[in-house]
Amino acid sequence: MPRSSTLFLRLVLPRVLVLGLVTVGLVSVSISQTLNRIDRERAKNILNAVKNEIKSNYYDPKFAGVDIDAKFKAADQKLDSATSLGQAFGIVAQAVLELNDSHTTFYPPSRASKIEYGWRMQMIGDNCFVTAVQPKSDAERQGLKIGDQILSVEGFKPTRKDLWKINYYYNAISPRQGLNLKVLSPGTSEPRELNVASKVTTMKTVLGFEDLVREFEINSGARVEHRFAKIASTTIWKMPTFVTPPDSIDEIMTSRIAGAQNLILDLRNNGGGYVVTLERLAGYFVDKDTKIADLKGRKAMKPQMAKSRGKDVFNGRVIVLLDANSGSASEIFARFLQLNQRGVVIGDQSAGAVMQSRGVQMELGVDSIVPYGMNLTNADVIMADGVSLEHVGVTPQLKIVPTGADLAASRDPALAAALQLLGHELTADQAGKIFPFKWDPDN
C-alpha cells in the first residue's frame, strides 16, 4: 500500500535538479539493458499503481481537464513496444507530466549504479549556462567551463519552460553514459560541440525510496549547509533548503540573525521544503499572526499561517535573493514579504513551481521488494492577493542576473546590488568571494 510522508512545499525533483550525480533505474540492471517480459510487466504494474494514486488523492478531482484514464491507457499501450527500462519509465513519467503540475512527479525504482555527469547548468534570465564543472571530470578535460552558454543538450534547446524536463529525463528516467552538448563561450561567436562522458559506478546496495529522494536532494546543485557572512551591520544568510526542522530556524534567528540591522536572505538554488519550516520562518517577520496563503484541495484545508514570534521578530531591513532555481517554499516566502511590504526581492524570476505536496512511498513485489514512489500534489497555494504562483513565479522588484562572463569570473552582481542598497560599497567581484562555490567531495 502507498504510504504518505512529510508535507512539502518543495520541488522534490524536476525543477531544480541539475546534471549532477543521480541513481535511477530498476533493480541491479545496467543502463543499457533491454526490457524483458518480467520488467515490462513490472512497469505496467507501476503505471497502474501511479494512476490509482493520482485518481484517489490528487488535489483536483477534475485533473485540470486531463482525461487521466485515456492518458494512462495510451501509456499502457506504449509500454507494449518499449525496448528499454529508460524508455518504459519515460512512458510512466510522461503520463504523470501530462498534468502539467510542478510537484506531481514519478520516482522510478533505484538501480545499483550511479551516474556522474560532472557538470551543472541553470537558467539565468532566458539563457542556460554552465554553473559548475567537477574537477578531474571528462567535462573539465574537454574544456567545458563555468559561464559557457548551453545551446543544446542531445539536440534539445533548454528554455525556462523545458529545462527541468531535460534534467528530469537524463537524470531520473534515462541516464546516459555521455551527453552531446552545443556550447558557446563568453566573448566568442562560434559554438562548439562536445561529447561529454559520464562516470558510471556500480553500487553494492540498491537504494530504498527515502534514500533515493535524499540522493536527488543532495545532488540538486546546492550545498546543504546553511552559510553566513557579516558585512558591518548586515548579516547574509545563504539558506539552501527549507528541508530543515523548524527548531533550527529558531536557533538561527535568535542567535545568528539577532542584533543585525539588516538581513540578506539568499534563497537562490533553494527548491523549497517543509511547510512547518516556512511558517516558522515567516513568523519572524510579522508583528501579528498573518495568513501566508490559502490552500485549495479536494477538502477544506486550513490556510498556511505565520504565527508572530513576538519579541523575537526581526524588525530590520530585509532583502531576498531569488533565481530561476528558487522554488516552492522559497517563492511563497519571498512573495509573502512582498505582499506584507516587509522585504525587497532582487535577482531573477523564480521557478513558478508552487504547490503543496506529499511524498508517497510505493512498493512492487512480494518476496523481492522493489521500492519506488512519487510526489503528489494535495493542494494549490493561493497567496493573499488571490493569485497562485504556479507557472508564474515571483517577479523581483530589482531584476539583476549575471552574464556568462560574470559566472566565469565568479562575480555576483545580485548580491552586490543588495549590499549596495543597504549602504555597503562592495563590487560584484567582492560579493562573488563571499560564498565561493565548492564542489561537494561526496558528489
C-alpha positions as CSV (number, residue, x, y, z in Angstrom):
1,M,0.0,0.0,0.0
2,P,1.2,3.5,-0.7
3,R,2.5,5.5,2.3
4,S,2.5,9.2,2.5
5,S,5.4,11.0,4.1
6,T,6.1,14.6,5.2
7,L,4.0,17.5,3.9
8,F,6.1,19.5,1.4
9,L,6.4,22.8,-0.3
10,R,9.3,21.7,-2.3
11,L,10.4,20.7,-5.7
12,V,11.5,17.3,-4.7
13,L,12.9,16.5,-8.2
14,P,12.4,18.1,-11.6
15,R,12.5,21.8,-11.5
16,V,15.7,22.2,-9.5
17,L,17.5,19.0,-10.3
18,V,20.7,19.7,-12.2
19,L,23.1,17.5,-14.1
20,G,25.0,16.1,-11.2
21,L,25.1,12.7,-9.6
22,V,21.9,10.6,-9.6
23,T,20.8,7.0,-9.1
24,V,17.9,5.7,-11.1
25,G,16.5,2.6,-12.8
26,L,15.2,-0.8,-11.9
27,V,17.0,-3.2,-9.5
28,S,20.5,-4.2,-10.3
29,V,20.4,-3.6,-14.1
30,S,22.8,-1.9,-16.4
31,I,22.0,1.4,-18.1
32,S,21.5,-0.1,-21.5
33,Q,19.7,-3.3,-20.5
34,T,16.8,-4.2,-22.8
35,L,13.3,-4.7,-21.5
36,N,12.4,-8.3,-20.7
37,R,8.9,-9.7,-20.2
38,I,9.1,-9.6,-16.4
39,D,10.3,-6.0,-16.3
40,R,7.7,-5.0,-18.8
41,E,5.0,-6.4,-16.5
42,R,6.6,-4.6,-13.6
43,A,6.5,-1.3,-15.5
44,K,2.8,-1.9,-16.2
45,N,2.1,-2.6,-12.6
46,I,3.9,0.6,-11.6
47,L,1.9,2.6,-14.2
48,N,-1.3,1.3,-12.8
49,A,-0.4,2.0,-9.2
50,V,0.6,5.5,-10.1
51,K,-2.6,6.1,-11.9
52,N,-4.7,4.8,-9.0
53,E,-2.8,7.1,-6.5
54,I,-3.4,10.1,-8.7
55,K,-7.1,9.3,-9.2
56,S,-7.6,8.8,-5.4
57,N,-5.6,11.6,-3.9
58,Y,-4.7,14.3,-6.4
59,Y,-5.8,17.7,-5.2
60,D,-8.1,18.4,-8.2
61,P,-10.7,15.7,-8.8
62,K,-11.1,17.1,-12.4
63,F,-7.3,16.7,-13.0
64,A,-7.1,20.2,-14.6
65,G,-9.2,18.9,-17.5
66,V,-6.8,16.0,-18.3
67,D,-8.5,12.6,-19.1
68,I,-6.5,10.5,-16.8
69,D,-7.9,7.2,-17.9
70,A,-7.2,7.9,-21.5
71,K,-3.7,9.2,-20.9
72,F,-2.8,6.1,-18.8
73,K,-4.4,3.7,-21.2
74,A,-2.3,5.2,-24.0
75,A,0.8,4.9,-21.8
76,D,0.0,1.2,-21.1
77,Q,-0.2,0.6,-24.9
78,K,3.1,2.3,-25.4
79,L,4.7,0.0,-22.8
80,D,4.0,-2.9,-25.2
81,S,6.6,-1.6,-27.6
82,A,9.1,-0.2,-25.1
83,T,12.6,-1.5,-25.7
84,S,14.4,-0.4,-22.6
85,L,13.8,0.4,-18.9
86,G,14.6,4.0,-19.5
87,Q,12.0,4.1,-22.2
88,A,9.5,2.3,-20.0
89,F,10.0,4.7,-17.1
90,G,9.9,7.6,-19.5
91,I,6.4,6.5,-20.6
92,V,5.2,6.3,-17.0
93,A,6.8,9.7,-16.2
94,Q,5.2,11.3,-19.3
95,A,1.8,10.2,-18.3
96,V,2.3,11.9,-14.9
97,L,3.7,15.0,-16.5
98,E,0.5,15.4,-18.6
99,L,-1.0,17.1,-15.5
100,N,1.5,20.0,-16.0
101,D,2.0,20.1,-12.3
102,S,5.4,21.1,-10.9
103,H,5.1,18.9,-7.8
104,T,3.5,15.7,-9.1
105,T,6.4,13.6,-10.2
106,F,7.2,9.9,-10.6
107,Y,10.3,8.4,-8.9
108,P,11.4,5.2,-10.7
109,P,12.8,2.3,-8.7
110,S,16.5,2.7,-7.8
111,R,19.3,0.9,-9.6
112,A,22.6,-0.4,-8.2
113,S,24.6,2.1,-10.2
114,K,25.2,5.9,-10.2
115,I,25.9,8.4,-12.9
116,E,28.2,11.4,-12.5
117,Y,27.9,13.9,-15.4
118,G,30.5,16.1,-13.8
119,W,28.9,19.5,-14.5
120,R,25.8,21.6,-13.7
121,M,23.6,24.0,-15.6
122,Q,21.0,26.6,-14.8
123,M,18.6,29.0,-16.5
124,I,19.7,32.6,-15.9
125,G,17.4,35.1,-17.4
126,D,16.3,33.5,-20.7
127,N,19.6,31.6,-21.3
128,C,21.1,28.4,-19.9
129,F,24.6,28.5,-18.5
130,V,27.2,26.1,-17.0
131,T,27.4,26.9,-13.3
132,A,29.9,24.3,-12.1
133,V,32.4,21.8,-13.5
134,Q,33.7,19.0,-11.4
135,P,37.5,18.8,-11.1
136,K,39.1,15.9,-13.0
137,S,35.8,15.1,-14.8
138,D,35.6,14.5,-18.5
139,A,33.7,17.8,-18.8
140,E,36.8,19.6,-17.4
141,R,39.1,17.6,-19.7
142,Q,37.1,18.6,-22.7
143,G,37.2,22.3,-21.8
144,L,33.7,22.9,-20.6
145,K,33.8,25.9,-18.4
146,I,31.7,27.9,-15.9
147,G,29.9,30.6,-17.9
148,D,29.6,28.6,-21.1
149,Q,26.1,29.0,-22.6
150,I,24.3,25.7,-23.2
151,L,22.7,25.9,-26.7
152,S,21.5,22.3,-26.7
153,V,21.6,19.0,-24.8
154,E,21.2,16.0,-27.0
155,G,19.7,18.3,-29.6
156,F,17.2,19.9,-27.2
157,K,17.3,23.6,-26.6
158,P,17.0,24.4,-22.9
159,T,14.3,27.0,-22.1
160,R,12.8,28.2,-18.8
161,K,9.8,26.1,-19.6
162,D,11.6,22.9,-20.6
163,L,15.0,22.7,-18.9
164,W,13.6,20.8,-15.9
165,K,12.2,18.2,-18.3
166,I,15.7,17.7,-19.8
167,N,17.2,17.4,-16.3
168,Y,14.4,15.1,-15.2
169,Y,14.7,12.8,-18.2
170,Y,18.5,12.4,-18.3
171,N,18.9,12.2,-14.6
172,A,15.9,10.4,-13.2
173,I,14.5,8.5,-16.1
174,S,17.1,7.6,-18.7
175,P,20.7,8.4,-17.5
176,R,23.4,8.3,-20.2
177,Q,27.0,7.3,-20.4
178,G,27.6,10.6,-22.1
179,L,25.8,13.7,-23.4
180,N,26.2,15.7,-26.6
181,L,26.4,19.4,-25.9
182,K,26.5,22.5,-28.1
183,V,28.0,25.4,-26.1
184,L,29.1,29.0,-26.7
185,S,31.8,30.5,-24.5
186,P,31.7,34.2,-23.4
187,G,33.3,36.5,-25.9
188,T,33.1,34.1,-28.8
189,S,30.7,33.8,-31.7
190,E,31.3,30.2,-32.9
191,P,29.6,27.5,-30.9
192,R,31.4,24.2,-30.4
193,E,30.1,20.6,-29.9
194,L,31.3,18.4,-27.0
195,N,30.5,14.8,-26.3
196,V,31.0,14.7,-22.5
197,A,31.3,11.3,-21.0
198,S,29.8,10.5,-17.6
199,K,31.2,8.3,-14.9
200,V,29.3,5.1,-14.1
201,T,29.9,3.4,-10.8
202,T,28.3,0.1,-9.7
203,M,26.8,0.3,-6.2
204,K,26.8,-2.6,-3.7
205,T,23.3,-1.9,-2.5
206,V,20.0,-0.7,-4.0
207,L,18.5,2.4,-2.6
208,G,15.2,2.5,-0.8
209,F,12.7,5.2,-1.6
210,E,13.7,7.6,1.1
211,D,17.3,7.2,0.3
212,L,16.5,7.8,-3.4
213,V,14.8,11.1,-2.5
214,R,17.7,12.1,-0.3
215,E,20.2,11.3,-3.2
216,F,18.2,13.5,-5.5
217,E,18.2,16.4,-3.0
218,I,21.9,16.1,-2.2
219,N,22.7,16.2,-5.9
220,S,20.4,19.1,-6.8
221,G,23.3,21.5,-7.1
222,A,23.1,23.3,-3.8
223,R,25.3,22.7,-0.7
224,V,23.1,21.5,2.1
225,E,24.6,23.5,5.0
226,H,23.4,27.0,5.9
227,R,26.1,29.6,5.4
228,F,26.5,33.0,6.9
229,A,28.6,36.2,6.4
230,K,28.5,39.5,8.2
231,I,29.3,42.9,6.5
232,A,29.2,45.6,9.2
233,S,25.5,45.8,10.3
234,T,24.2,43.3,7.7
235,T,24.0,39.6,8.1
236,I,23.9,37.4,4.9
237,W,22.2,34.0,5.3
238,K,22.6,31.6,2.4
239,M,19.7,29.2,3.0
240,P,20.0,26.2,0.7
241,T,16.7,24.4,1.6
242,F,13.6,24.5,3.8
243,V,14.1,20.8,4.4
244,T,15.2,21.6,7.9
245,P,13.5,21.3,11.3
246,P,11.6,24.5,12.4
247,D,13.6,24.5,15.6
248,S,16.7,25.1,13.6
249,I,15.1,28.3,12.3
250,D,14.6,29.5,15.9
251,E,18.3,28.9,16.6
252,I,19.4,30.8,13.5
253,M,17.0,33.7,14.0
254,T,17.7,34.2,17.7
255,S,21.5,33.7,17.6
256,R,22.9,34.2,14.1
257,I,20.5,37.0,13.0
258,A,19.6,38.7,16.3
259,G,21.4,42.0,16.6
260,A,21.8,42.6,12.9
261,Q,20.2,45.8,11.4
262,N,19.8,44.3,8.0
263,L,19.3,40.7,6.6
264,I,20.0,39.5,3.2
265,L,18.4,36.1,2.8
266,D,19.9,34.3,-0.2
267,L,17.3,31.8,-1.5
268,R,19.0,31.2,-4.8
269,N,19.0,27.5,-5.7
270,N,16.6,26.8,-2.8
271,G,14.0,24.5,-4.1
272,G,11.7,24.6,-1.0
273,G,11.0,22.2,1.8
274,Y,8.8,21.7,4.8
275,V,5.6,23.7,5.3
276,V,6.2,24.0,9.0
277,T,9.6,25.5,8.4
278,L,8.2,28.0,6.0
279,E,5.6,29.0,8.6
280,R,8.1,29.3,11.4
281,L,10.5,31.5,9.3
282,A,7.6,33.8,8.1
283,G,6.6,34.3,11.8
284,Y,9.9,36.2,12.4
285,F,8.9,39.0,10.0
286,V,5.4,40.0,11.1
287,D,4.2,41.5,14.4
288,K,0.9,39.7,14.4
289,D,-0.3,36.3,13.2
290,T,-0.7,36.7,9.4
291,K,-2.1,34.4,6.8
292,I,0.5,33.3,4.3
293,A,-1.7,31.6,1.8
294,D,-5.0,29.6,1.3
295,L,-4.9,26.0,0.2
296,K,-7.2,24.7,-2.5
297,G,-7.6,20.9,-2.3
298,R,-10.3,18.2,-2.5
299,K,-11.4,19.0,1.0
300,A,-11.4,22.2,3.1
301,M,-8.0,22.9,4.4
302,K,-6.6,25.3,7.0
303,P,-4.5,28.2,5.5
304,Q,-0.8,28.4,5.9
305,M,-0.1,30.8,8.8
306,A,2.8,32.8,10.0
307,K,2.5,33.0,13.8
308,S,4.3,36.0,15.0
309,R,7.4,35.3,17.1
310,G,6.6,38.2,19.4
311,K,9.7,39.8,21.0
312,D,12.0,37.8,18.7
313,V,10.5,39.3,15.5
314,F,13.2,40.7,13.2
315,N,12.4,44.4,12.6
316,G,15.4,45.3,10.4
317,R,15.5,45.7,6.6
318,V,15.2,42.5,4.6
319,I,16.3,41.7,1.1
320,V,15.6,38.3,-0.5
321,L,17.7,37.0,-3.4
322,L,16.0,34.7,-5.9
323,D,16.9,32.9,-9.1
324,A,15.3,30.5,-11.6
325,N,16.0,27.6,-9.2
326,S,14.3,29.3,-6.3
327,G,11.1,27.2,-6.0
328,S,8.1,26.4,-3.9
329,A,8.6,27.5,-0.2
330,S,11.2,30.0,-1.3
331,E,8.8,31.6,-3.7
332,I,6.0,31.7,-1.2
333,F,8.2,33.3,1.5
334,A,9.5,35.9,-0.9
335,R,6.0,36.8,-2.1
336,F,4.8,36.8,1.4
337,L,7.4,39.5,2.3
338,Q,6.4,41.5,-0.8
339,L,2.7,41.4,-0.1
340,N,3.3,42.5,3.5
341,Q,5.8,45.1,2.5
342,R,8.5,43.5,4.7
343,G,11.2,43.0,2.1
344,V,12.7,43.7,-1.3
345,V,13.3,40.9,-3.7
346,I,16.4,41.1,-6.0
347,G,17.6,38.7,-8.7
348,D,15.8,36.6,-11.3
349,Q,12.2,35.5,-11.9
350,S,11.7,32.4,-9.7
351,A,10.8,28.9,-10.8
352,G,7.0,29.3,-10.8
353,A,6.6,25.9,-9.2
354,V,4.4,26.3,-6.2
355,M,2.1,23.6,-5.0
356,Q,1.8,21.7,-1.7
357,S,2.5,18.0,-1.9
358,R,3.3,14.8,-0.2
359,G,5.9,12.2,-0.9
360,V,4.3,8.8,-1.5
361,Q,6.3,5.6,-1.0
362,M,5.2,2.7,-3.0
363,E,6.4,-0.9,-3.4
364,L,6.4,-3.7,-6.0
365,G,6.7,-7.4,-5.4
366,V,6.2,-9.9,-2.6
367,D,9.4,-11.8,-1.8
368,S,11.7,-9.3,-3.5
369,I,10.5,-5.8,-2.7
370,V,11.2,-3.0,-5.2
371,P,10.7,0.5,-3.7
372,Y,9.6,3.4,-5.9
373,G,7.3,6.3,-5.4
374,M,6.0,9.7,-6.4
375,N,5.4,13.2,-5.2
376,L,1.7,14.0,-5.3
377,T,0.1,17.5,-5.1
378,N,-2.5,17.7,-2.4
379,A,-3.2,21.5,-2.7
380,D,-2.8,24.5,-4.8
381,V,-1.4,27.5,-2.9
382,I,-3.3,30.8,-3.3
383,M,-1.4,33.8,-2.0
384,A,-3.2,36.6,-0.1
385,D,-3.7,38.6,-3.3
386,G,-5.7,35.7,-4.7
387,V,-3.0,34.6,-7.1
388,S,-1.3,31.2,-7.5
389,L,2.4,31.4,-8.2
390,E,2.3,28.1,-10.1
391,H,3.7,28.7,-13.7
392,V,4.1,32.4,-12.7
393,G,6.8,32.8,-10.1
394,V,7.9,35.8,-8.1
395,T,8.9,38.9,-10.0
396,P,11.8,40.7,-8.2
397,Q,11.5,44.5,-7.6
398,L,15.0,44.7,-8.9
399,K,15.9,42.2,-11.6
400,I,19.6,41.5,-11.8
401,V,21.1,38.4,-13.4
402,P,24.7,37.5,-14.1
403,T,26.1,37.2,-17.6
404,G,28.2,34.3,-18.8
405,A,31.3,36.4,-18.2
406,D,30.1,37.1,-14.7
407,L,29.8,33.4,-14.0
408,A,33.2,32.7,-15.5
409,A,34.8,35.4,-13.3
410,S,32.9,34.4,-10.1
411,R,31.1,37.8,-10.0
412,D,27.9,38.1,-8.1
413,P,26.0,41.3,-9.3
414,A,22.8,40.5,-7.5
415,L,24.4,40.1,-4.0
416,A,26.5,43.3,-4.7
417,A,23.3,45.2,-5.6
418,A,21.7,44.0,-2.3
419,L,24.7,45.1,-0.3
420,Q,24.8,48.5,-2.1
421,L,21.1,49.0,-1.4
422,L,21.9,48.6,2.3
423,G,24.8,51.1,2.1
424,H,27.7,48.7,1.7
425,E,30.0,49.6,-1.3
426,L,31.0,46.1,-2.4
427,T,31.7,45.3,-6.1
428,A,30.3,42.2,-7.9
429,D,33.8,40.7,-7.7
430,Q,34.0,41.2,-4.0
431,A,30.4,39.8,-3.5
432,G,31.4,36.7,-5.5
433,K,34.0,35.8,-3.0
434,I,31.6,35.8,0.0
435,F,30.1,32.3,-0.8
436,P,32.5,30.7,-3.3
437,F,31.2,27.6,-4.9
438,K,32.8,24.3,-3.7
439,W,32.1,21.0,-5.4
440,D,31.0,18.7,-2.7
441,P,33.7,16.0,-2.4
442,D,31.0,13.4,-1.8
443,N,29.4,14.1,-5.2
